[in-house]
């Protein structure tokens, strides 16, 4: 990254900071999928369904915030 000073497009201020938001989500074990796995594959299907429990995704969003007017921009 370069050290370029970016001014606020709304008020022109140089008092700008970079903010990073990290959000995540997890997917849980569905009873329907577990039952279907058990019906199709027996206990092995149920165990395979349990292995996927708690997997998730993380998303990072980076933007700038003006310290004077509070405008958010990229």
Gaussian input, Z-matrix of N, CA and C with variables (Angstrom, degrees):
# hf/3-21g

backbone

0 1
 N
 C     1     B1
 C     2     B2     1     A1
 N     3     B3     2     A2     1     D1
 C     4     B4     3     A3     2     D2
 C     5     B5     4     A4     3     D3
 N     6     B6     5     A5     4     D4
 C     7     B7     6     A6     5     D5
 C     8     B8     7     A7     6     D6
 N     9     B9     8     A8     7     D7
 C    10    B10     9     A9     8     D8
 C    11    B11    10    A10     9     D9
 N    12    B12    11    A11    10    D10
 C    13    B13    12    A12    11    D11
 C    14    B14    13    A13    12    D12
 N    15    B15    14    A14    13    D13
 C    16    B16    15    A15    14    D14
 C    17    B17    16    A16    15    D15
 N    18    B18    17    A17    16    D16
 C    19    B19    18    A18    17    D17
 C    20    B20    19    A19    18    D18
 N    21    B21    20    A20    19    D19
 C    22    B22    21    A21    20    D20
 C    23    B23    22    A22    21    D21
 N    24    B24    23    A23    22    D22
 C    25    B25    24    A24    23    D23
 C    26    B26    25    A25    24    D24
 N    27    B27    26    A26    25    D25
 C    28    B28    27    A27    26    D26
 C    29    B29    28    A28    27    D27
 N    30    B30    29    A29    28    D28
 C    31    B31    30    A30    29    D29
 C    32    B32    31    A31    30    D30
 N    33    B33    32    A32    31    D31
 C    34    B34    33    A33    32    D32
 C    35    B35    34    A34    33    D33
 N    36    B36    35    A35    34    D34
 C    37    B37    36    A36    35    D35
 C    38    B38    37    A37    36    D36
 N    39    B39    38    A38    37    D37
 C    40    B40    39    A39    38    D38
 C    41    B41    40    A40    39    D39
 N    42    B42    41    A41    40    D40
 C    43    B43    42    A42    41    D41
 C    44    B44    43    A43    42    D42
 N    45    B45    44    A44    43    D43
 C    46    B46    45    A45    44    D44
 C    47    B47    46    A46    45    D45
 N    48    B48    47    A47    46    D46
 C    49    B49    48    A48    47    D47
 C    50    B50    49    A49    48    D48
 N    51    B51    50    A50    49    D49
 C    52    B52    51    A51    50    D50
 C    53    B53    52    A52    51    D51
 N    54    B54    53    A53    52    D52
 C    55    B55    54    A54    53    D53
 C    56    B56    55    A55    54    D54
 N    57    B57    56    A56    55    D55
 C    58    B58    57    A57    56    D56
 C    59    B59    58    A58    57    D57
 N    60    B60    59    A59    58    D58
 C    61    B61    60    A60    59    D59
 C    62    B62    61    A61    60    D60
 N    63    B63    62    A62    61    D61
 C    64    B64    63    A63    62    D62
 C    65    B65    64    A64    63    D63
 N    66    B66    65    A65    64    D64
 C    67    B67    66    A66    65    D65
 C    68    B68    67    A67    66    D66
 N    69    B69    68    A68    67    D67
 C    70    B70    69    A69    68    D68
 C    71    B71    70    A70    69    D69
 N    72    B72    71    A71    70    D70
 C    73    B73    72    A72    71    D71
 C    74    B74    73    A73    72    D72
 N    75    B75    74    A74    73    D73
 C    76    B76    75    A75    74    D74
 C    77    B77    76    A76    75    D75
 N    78    B78    77    A77    76    D76
 C    79    B79    78    A78    77    D77
 C    80    B80    79    A79    78    D78
 N    81    B81    80    A80    79    D79
 C    82    B82    81    A81    80    D80
 C    83    B83    82    A82    81    D81
 N    84    B84    83    A83    82    D82
 C    85    B85    84    A84    83    D83
 C    86    B86    85    A85    84    D84
 N    87    B87    86    A86    85    D85
 C    88    B88    87    A87    86    D86
 C    89    B89    88    A88    87    D87
 N    90    B90    89    A89    88    D88
 C    91    B91    90    A90    89    D89
 C    92    B92    91    A91    90    D90
 N    93    B93    92    A92    91    D91
 C    94    B94    93    A93    92    D92
 C    95    B95    94    A94    93    D93
 N    96    B96    95    A95    94    D94
 C    97    B97    96    A96    95    D95
 C    98    B98    97    A97    96    D96
 N    99    B99    98    A98    97    D97
 C   100   B100    99    A99    98    D98
 C   101   B101   100   A100    99    D99
 N   102   B102   101   A101   100   D100
 C   103   B103   102   A102   101   D101
 C   104   B104   103   A103   102   D102
 N   105   B105   104   A104   103   D103
 C   106   B106   105   A105   104   D104
 C   107   B107   106   A106   105   D105
 N   108   B108   107   A107   106   D106
 C   109   B109   108   A108   107   D107
 C   110   B110   109   A109   108   D108
 N   111   B111   110   A110   109   D109
 C   112   B112   111   A111   110   D110
 C   113   B113   112   A112   111   D111
 N   114   B114   113   A113   112   D112
 C   115   B115   114   A114   113   D113
 C   116   B116   115   A115   114   D114
 N   117   B117   116   A116   115   D115
 C   118   B118   117   A117   116   D116
 C   119   B119   118   A118   117   D117
 N   120   B120   119   A119   118   D118
 C   121   B121   120   A120   119   D119
 C   122   B122   121   A121   120   D120
 N   123   B123   122   A122   121   D121
 C   124   B124   123   A123   122   D122
 C   125   B125   124   A124   123   D123
 N   126   B126   125   A125   124   D124
 C   127   B127   126   A126   125   D125
 C   128   B128   127   A127   126   D126
 N   129   B129   128   A128   127   D127
 C   130   B130   129   A129   128   D128
 C   131   B131   130   A130   129   D129
 N   132   B132   131   A131   130   D130
 C   133   B133   132   A132   131   D131
 C   134   B134   133   A133   132   D132
 N   135   B135   134   A134   133   D133
 C   136   B136   135   A135   134   D134
 C   137   B137   136   A136   135   D135
 N   138   B138   137   A137   136   D136
 C   139   B139   138   A138   137   D137
 C   140   B140   139   A139   138   D138
 N   141   B141   140   A140   139   D139
 C   142   B142   141   A141   140   D140
 C   143   B143   142   A142   141   D141
 N   144   B144   143   A143   142   D142
 C   145   B145   144   A144   143   D143
 C   146   B146   145   A145   144   D144
 N   147   B147   146   A146   145   D145
 C   148   B148   147   A147   146   D146
 C   149   B149   148   A148   147   D147
 N   150   B150   149   A149   148   D148
 C   151   B151   150   A150   149   D149
 C   152   B152   151   A151   150   D150
 N   153   B153   152   A152   151   D151
 C   154   B154   153   A153   152   D152
 C   155   B155   154   A154   153   D153
 N   156   B156   155   A155   154   D154
 C   157   B157   156   A156   155   D155
 C   158   B158   157   A157   156   D156
 N   159   B159   158   A158   157   D157
 C   160   B160   159   A159   158   D158
 C   161   B161   160   A160   159   D159
 N   162   B162   161   A161   160   D160
 C   163   B163   162   A162   161   D161
 C   164   B164   163   A163   162   D162
 N   165   B165   164   A164   163   D163
 C   166   B166   165   A165   164   D164
 C   167   B167   166   A166   165   D165
 N   168   B168   167   A167   166   D166
 C   169   B169   168   A168   167   D167
 C   170   B170   169   A169   168   D168
 N   171   B171   170   A170   169   D169
 C   172   B172   171   A171   170   D170
 C   173   B173   172   A172   171   D171
 N   174   B174   173   A173   172   D172
 C   175   B175   174   A174   173   D173
 C   176   B176   175   A175   174   D174
 N   177   B177   176   A176   175   D175
 C   178   B178   177   A177   176   D176
 C   179   B179   178   A178   177   D177
 N   180   B180   179   A179   178   D178
 C   181   B181   180   A180   179   D179
 C   182   B182   181   A181   180   D180
 N   183   B183   182   A182   181   D181
 C   184   B184   183   A183   182   D182
 C   185   B185   184   A184   183   D183
 N   186   B186   185   A185   184   D184
 C   187   B187   186   A186   185   D185
 C   188   B188   187   A187   186   D186
 N   189   B189   188   A188   187   D187
 C   190   B190   189   A189   188   D188
 C   191   B191   190   A190   189   D189
 N   192   B192   191   A191   190   D190
 C   193   B193   192   A192   191   D191
 C   194   B194   193   A193   192   D192
 N   195   B195   194   A194   193   D193
 C   196   B196   195   A195   194   D194
 C   197   B197   196   A196   195   D195
 N   198   B198   197   A197   196   D196
 C   199   B199   198   A198   197   D197
 C   200   B200   199   A199   198   D198
 N   201   B201   200   A200   199   D199
 C   202   B202   201   A201   200   D200
 C   203   B203   202   A202   201   D201
 N   204   B204   203   A203   202   D202
 C   205   B205   204   A204   203   D203
 C   206   B206   205   A205   204   D204
 N   207   B207   206   A206   205   D205
 C   208   B208   207   A207   206   D206
 C   209   B209   208   A208   207   D207
 N   210   B210   209   A209   208   D208
 C   211   B211   210   A210   209   D209
 C   212   B212   211   A211   210   D210
 N   213   B213   212   A212   211   D211
 C   214   B214   213   A213   212   D212
 C   215   B215   214   A214   213   D213
 N   216   B216   215   A215   214   D214
 C   217   B217   216   A216   215   D215
 C   218   B218   217   A217   216   D216
 N   219   B219   218   A218   217   D217
 C   220   B220   219   A219   218   D218
 C   221   B221   220   A220   219   D219

   B1=1.4422
   B2=1.5144
   B3=1.2865
   B4=1.4511
   B5=1.5198
   B6=1.2963
   B7=1.4626
   B8=1.5188
   B9=1.2959
   B10=1.4558
   B11=1.5157
   B12=1.3207
   B13=1.4579
   B14=1.5256
   B15=1.3166
   B16=1.4516
   B17=1.5194
   B18=1.3159
   B19=1.4589
   B20=1.5146
   B21=1.3158
   B22=1.4571
   B23=1.5269
   B24=1.3282
   B25=1.4612
   B26=1.5338
   B27=1.3259
   B28=1.4669
   B29=1.5266
   B30=1.3589
   B31=1.4652
   B32=1.5288
   B33=1.3419
   B34=1.4553
   B35=1.5201
   B36=1.3082
   B37=1.4548
   B38=1.5268
   B39=1.3383
   B40=1.4590
   B41=1.5243
   B42=1.3295
   B43=1.4652
   B44=1.5360
   B45=1.3371
   B46=1.4675
   B47=1.5189
   B48=1.3262
   B49=1.4646
   B50=1.5272
   B51=1.3231
   B52=1.4651
   B53=1.5232
   B54=1.3340
   B55=1.4605
   B56=1.5267
   B57=1.3272
   B58=1.4655
   B59=1.5218
   B60=1.3199
   B61=1.4609
   B62=1.5166
   B63=1.3223
   B64=1.4593
   B65=1.5217
   B66=1.3288
   B67=1.4593
   B68=1.5143
   B69=1.3100
   B70=1.4505
   B71=1.5095
   B72=1.2980
   B73=1.4517
   B74=1.5240
   B75=1.3043
   B76=1.4581
   B77=1.5140
   B78=1.2910
   B79=1.4606
   B80=1.5199
   B81=1.2687
   B82=1.4574
   B83=1.5115
   B84=1.2853
   B85=1.4604
   B86=1.5138
   B87=1.3181
   B88=1.4573
   B89=1.5199
   B90=1.3226
   B91=1.4647
   B92=1.5289
   B93=1.3212
   B94=1.4683
   B95=1.5199
   B96=1.3306
   B97=1.4651
   B98=1.5261
   B99=1.3284
   B100=1.4622
   B101=1.5079
   B102=1.3434
   B103=1.4690
   B104=1.5201
   B105=1.3329
   B106=1.4573
   B107=1.5283
   B108=1.3319
   B109=1.4585
   B110=1.5137
   B111=1.3449
   B112=1.4647
   B113=1.5266
   B114=1.3374
   B115=1.4651
   B116=1.5225
   B117=1.3371
   B118=1.4631
   B119=1.5275
   B120=1.3218
   B121=1.4559
   B122=1.5182
   B123=1.3056
   B124=1.4618
   B125=1.5196
   B126=1.3156
   B127=1.4699
   B128=1.5338
   B129=1.3289
   B130=1.4715
   B131=1.5309
   B132=1.3240
   B133=1.4621
   B134=1.5154
   B135=1.3225
   B136=1.4617
   B137=1.5329
   B138=1.3241
   B139=1.4647
   B140=1.5206
   B141=1.3227
   B142=1.4693
   B143=1.5253
   B144=1.3152
   B145=1.4579
   B146=1.5109
   B147=1.3154
   B148=1.4572
   B149=1.5241
   B150=1.3274
   B151=1.4548
   B152=1.5215
   B153=1.3274
   B154=1.4567
   B155=1.5129
   B156=1.3032
   B157=1.4603
   B158=1.5246
   B159=1.3354
   B160=1.4500
   B161=1.5142
   B162=1.3198
   B163=1.4468
   B164=1.5240
   B165=1.3028
   B166=1.4460
   B167=1.5155
   B168=1.3319
   B169=1.4487
   B170=1.5231
   B171=1.3206
   B172=1.4511
   B173=1.5208
   B174=1.3259
   B175=1.4578
   B176=1.5257
   B177=1.3382
   B178=1.4598
   B179=1.5214
   B180=1.3311
   B181=1.4522
   B182=1.5267
   B183=1.3279
   B184=1.4558
   B185=1.5206
   B186=1.3182
   B187=1.4630
   B188=1.5177
   B189=1.3230
   B190=1.4607
   B191=1.5217
   B192=1.3384
   B193=1.4591
   B194=1.5211
   B195=1.3286
   B196=1.4583
   B197=1.5219
   B198=1.3331
   B199=1.4509
   B200=1.5250
   B201=1.3269
   B202=1.4643
   B203=1.5212
   B204=1.3424
   B205=1.4699
   B206=1.5188
   B207=1.3396
   B208=1.4558
   B209=1.5156
   B210=1.3274
   B211=1.4764
   B212=1.5228
   B213=1.3403
   B214=1.4683
   B215=1.5166
   B216=1.3205
   B217=1.4636
   B218=1.5194
   B219=1.3328
   B220=1.4749
   B221=1.4816
   A1=109.52
   A2=115.66
   A3=119.80
   A4=109.64
   A5=115.76
   A6=121.51
   A7=110.15
   A8=117.80
   A9=123.30
   A10=108.34
   A11=116.14
   A12=120.37
   A13=107.52
   A14=115.41
   A15=121.44
   A16=107.85
   A17=115.93
   A18=120.19
   A19=110.98
   A20=115.30
   A21=121.43
   A22=109.50
   A23=118.54
   A24=119.85
   A25=113.27
   A26=116.16
   A27=119.67
   A28=112.00
   A29=116.37
   A30=119.07
   A31=113.64
   A32=117.86
   A33=121.50
   A34=114.87
   A35=118.83
   A36=123.07
   A37=110.92
   A38=115.75
   A39=121.70
   A40=111.17
   A41=117.81
   A42=123.80
   A43=108.78
   A44=115.96
   A45=122.61
   A46=108.42
   A47=116.71
   A48=120.78
   A49=109.52
   A50=115.01
   A51=121.85
   A52=108.24
   A53=115.91
   A54=122.25
   A55=108.41
   A56=117.04
   A57=122.22
   A58=108.73
   A59=116.65
   A60=122.45
   A61=108.95
   A62=116.14
   A63=121.11
   A64=107.48
   A65=115.78
   A66=120.87
   A67=108.35
   A68=116.35
   A69=120.71
   A70=111.27
   A71=114.57
   A72=119.84
   A73=108.47
   A74=115.58
   A75=120.27
   A76=108.67
   A77=115.24
   A78=118.28
   A79=107.74
   A80=115.47
   A81=120.14
   A82=111.89
   A83=115.37
   A84=122.46
   A85=108.84
   A86=117.05
   A87=121.18
   A88=110.69
   A89=116.28
   A90=120.61
   A91=110.86
   A92=116.26
   A93=119.99
   A94=111.82
   A95=116.24
   A96=120.09
   A97=110.99
   A98=116.86
   A99=120.28
   A100=111.86
   A101=116.01
   A102=120.16
   A103=111.06
   A104=116.45
   A105=120.01
   A106=110.48
   A107=116.89
   A108=120.21
   A109=112.07
   A110=116.21
   A111=120.71
   A112=110.95
   A113=116.46
   A114=120.47
   A115=110.46
   A116=117.13
   A117=120.28
   A118=113.08
   A119=117.07
   A120=119.67
   A121=114.38
   A122=117.84
   A123=121.03
   A124=111.15
   A125=117.39
   A126=121.18
   A127=113.39
   A128=116.33
   A129=119.63
   A130=109.81
   A131=118.34
   A132=122.04
   A133=112.15
   A134=116.34
   A135=120.65
   A136=110.54
   A137=117.03
   A138=120.73
   A139=111.82
   A140=116.90
   A141=119.73
   A142=110.69
   A143=117.67
   A144=121.15
   A145=112.04
   A146=117.31
   A147=121.10
   A148=112.57
   A149=117.82
   A150=120.81
   A151=111.97
   A152=118.21
   A153=121.48
   A154=114.00
   A155=117.81
   A156=121.55
   A157=111.34
   A158=116.64
   A159=122.04
   A160=115.95
   A161=119.44
   A162=120.77
   A163=108.46
   A164=117.06
   A165=118.44
   A166=112.56
   A167=114.28
   A168=122.24
   A169=108.96
   A170=116.04
   A171=121.77
   A172=108.19
   A173=116.01
   A174=121.39
   A175=108.42
   A176=116.87
   A177=122.02
   A178=108.62
   A179=116.38
   A180=122.59
   A181=107.86
   A182=116.49
   A183=121.31
   A184=109.11
   A185=116.30
   A186=121.73
   A187=109.36
   A188=116.57
   A189=122.15
   A190=109.29
   A191=115.34
   A192=121.79
   A193=108.89
   A194=116.37
   A195=121.72
   A196=108.79
   A197=116.35
   A198=121.51
   A199=113.26
   A200=117.35
   A201=120.54
   A202=112.30
   A203=117.03
   A204=119.28
   A205=113.47
   A206=118.78
   A207=122.19
   A208=115.41
   A209=117.39
   A210=120.84
   A211=110.03
   A212=115.45
   A213=121.67
   A214=108.45
   A215=116.26
   A216=121.09
   A217=109.02
   A218=116.66
   A219=121.91
   A220=111.83
   D1=146.60
   D2=176.71
   D3=-96.97
   D4=159.36
   D5=-178.78
   D6=-94.57
   D7=60.90
   D8=179.31
   D9=-89.33
   D10=127.96
   D11=177.98
   D12=-82.98
   D13=123.30
   D14=-178.56
   D15=-108.05
   D16=126.97
   D17=177.73
   D18=-87.99
   D19=159.12
   D20=178.99
   D21=-69.04
   D22=129.07
   D23=179.21
   D24=-70.81
   D25=-18.24
   D26=-177.99
   D27=-85.22
   D28=-49.86
   D29=-175.35
   D30=-115.69
   D31=-9.64
   D32=178.34
   D33=82.81
   D34=3.42
   D35=-178.71
   D36=-67.83
   D37=149.23
   D38=175.02
   D39=-94.73
   D40=0.81
   D41=179.56
   D42=-82.57
   D43=75.61
   D44=-173.94
   D45=-124.46
   D46=137.50
   D47=176.49
   D48=-124.69
   D49=152.99
   D50=179.79
   D51=-95.69
   D52=132.72
   D53=-178.58
   D54=-123.59
   D55=137.30
   D56=175.88
   D57=-120.07
   D58=123.29
   D59=175.39
   D60=-104.08
   D61=131.30
   D62=177.40
   D63=-113.79
   D64=122.58
   D65=177.88
   D66=-121.56
   D67=148.06
   D68=-179.80
   D69=-140.46
   D70=156.88
   D71=176.75
   D72=-141.23
   D73=147.35
   D74=177.69
   D75=-121.63
   D76=149.28
   D77=175.52
   D78=-107.98
   D79=132.57
   D80=-177.36
   D81=-92.57
   D82=176.78
   D83=178.88
   D84=-81.39
   D85=124.81
   D86=179.01
   D87=-91.15
   D88=132.45
   D89=-179.88
   D90=-62.82
   D91=-36.27
   D92=179.37
   D93=-63.44
   D94=-44.16
   D95=179.44
   D96=-67.35
   D97=-36.65
   D98=178.15
   D99=-65.03
   D100=-42.77
   D101=178.72
   D102=-65.34
   D103=-41.48
   D104=178.89
   D105=-63.91
   D106=-42.11
   D107=176.88
   D108=-62.23
   D109=-38.94
   D110=178.66
   D111=-66.27
   D112=-41.92
   D113=-179.84
   D114=-65.26
   D115=-43.63
   D116=-176.32
   D117=-76.61
   D118=-39.74
   D119=-171.18
   D120=-125.09
   D121=3.87
   D122=179.41
   D123=75.98
   D124=-153.68
   D125=-177.61
   D126=-59.81
   D127=-29.62
   D128=178.67
   D129=-63.43
   D130=-39.80
   D131=178.31
   D132=-63.71
   D133=-38.22
   D134=177.81
   D135=-66.17
   D136=-42.88
   D137=178.88
   D138=-65.40
   D139=-39.04
   D140=177.71
   D141=-64.18
   D142=-36.40
   D143=176.03
   D144=-65.33
   D145=-36.58
   D146=179.09
   D147=-70.35
   D148=-27.22
   D149=-179.87
   D150=-65.34
   D151=-29.56
   D152=-179.45
   D153=-82.22
   D154=-0.49
   D155=-176.32
   D156=-69.07
   D157=132.90
   D158=175.02
   D159=86.85
   D160=2.92
   D161=176.37
   D162=-71.28
   D163=149.52
   D164=-178.45
   D165=-154.79
   D166=179.47
   D167=179.31
   D168=-123.51
   D169=151.00
   D170=175.79
   D171=-124.09
   D172=135.29
   D173=179.67
   D174=-126.09
   D175=130.78
   D176=178.77
   D177=-111.17
   D178=127.77
   D179=177.69
   D180=-117.59
   D181=126.13
   D182=-179.94
   D183=-114.35
   D184=132.95
   D185=177.66
   D186=-150.17
   D187=172.10
   D188=179.54
   D189=-111.34
   D190=147.93
   D191=178.28
   D192=-127.96
   D193=131.48
   D194=177.74
   D195=-78.32
   D196=132.02
   D197=179.49
   D198=-76.44
   D199=-16.75
   D200=-178.63
   D201=-92.53
   D202=-53.56
   D203=-175.05
   D204=-104.31
   D205=-12.03
   D206=178.52
   D207=82.02
   D208=9.65
   D209=179.33
   D210=-66.50
   D211=142.03
   D212=175.99
   D213=-109.16
   D214=133.96
   D215=179.73
   D216=-154.59
   D217=166.95
   D218=-179.86
   D219=-90.66

